[in-house]
Amino acid sequence: MAKRDFYEILGVAKGASEEEIKKSYRKLAMKYHPDRNPDNKEAEEKFKEVKEAYEMLTNPEKREAYDRYGHAGVDPNMGGGGFGGGAGGFGDAFGDIFGDIFGGGRGGRGGGGPQVYRGADLRYNLEITLEQAANGFDTTIRVPSWDKCDTCHGSGAKPGTQPVTCTTCAGHGQVRMQQGFFSIQQTCPKCHGSGKMIPEPCPSCSGAGRIKRNKTLEVKIPAGIDNGMRIRSTGNGEPGTNGGPSGDLYVEIHIKPHAVFQREGDDLHCEMPISFSKAALGGEIEVPTLTGKVSFTVPEGTQTGKTFRLKGKGIKGVRSGYAGDLFCHMIVETPVKLTDKQKDLLREFDRLTNEGGAKHSPQSKGWMDKVKDFFE
């Protein structure tokens, strides 16, 4: 049976470029691969046919002979070898695919060149006060980071010398490992993906091409920012490798505990101690807020735990259209270190209160009734 035309097998024109041939081969090889078609003899034969055509047409010498003389111009023994054999074999066609999966970390680039990596992101913890968080402010921070070496300008080589091509990967930054049917690309262990070796390292950076130094950055903290929120400073992370982009810097906000207020979202809470007499008689009290003192009147008979809401006296959050509220929790303070006269007056007050009956102590009366019902 006569062999089919190699171009016809791959479905490409005779003048197709190597990239077009590779693209067509990928598609057909995936379709007919034995792993995808177990016990399918027809698919296996087509896979061998596609592979042979690809190996012939990606070898410049064999392609030239084939174009001139047809099948008679190429040695058939060179065609149907094992997986990955010959120029432009199975591993070459899929090398960049597996390079993306296995060949590098974040930002890595597969293919035939050195690995390019995006720089690492950095985090900076910034501690601020509640007042600063509520109002916003501008500040400067000093961030330890890697920067390009001024002596070698990032090459890593001693001034007057140059890096040389890595002998292990021939400058590709990657090496290929054969594993069964598949050829897997990995970062070169010798040059770590750079494709270069440095015979004489730079004395300032020891061949790294970068040095660690502190840099000062201006940061704008928006009004209403909350604990745990992050501000991104684009491109101020660590520099990339082999020309890759720099990472980002994330400024994470940590708000110091406040002596008076506790924050919950855009609302504020505070405990407000008031005297026994003020709670009993009622009257005007002053309450602190983040913008100054305000006054309001507590009603007579105010109990410990009573909460009053001051609308709009909280914090206007970063994404809020209006400010939250301030919740004041009353704590009735028991007087201490009394004089004899004060004690006598309180005993007289207690006597008169008891004579007045349960109307003066409704909570005590209700509690005693519950206790009585429990024991009965």
PyMOL commands that set and color helices and strands:
alter all, ss='L'
color gray80, all
select helices_A, chain A and resi 6-10+18-32+41-57+60-73+76-78+90-102+130-135+276-281+340-355+357-360+362-375
alter helices_A, ss='H'
color red, helices_A
select strands_A, chain A and resi 122-128+137-148+164-165+174-179+182-187+196-197+210-221+230-233+249-255+262-264+267-275+283-289+292-298+307-310+326-333
alter strands_A, ss='S'
color yellow, strands_A
deselect
rebuild
show_as cartoon
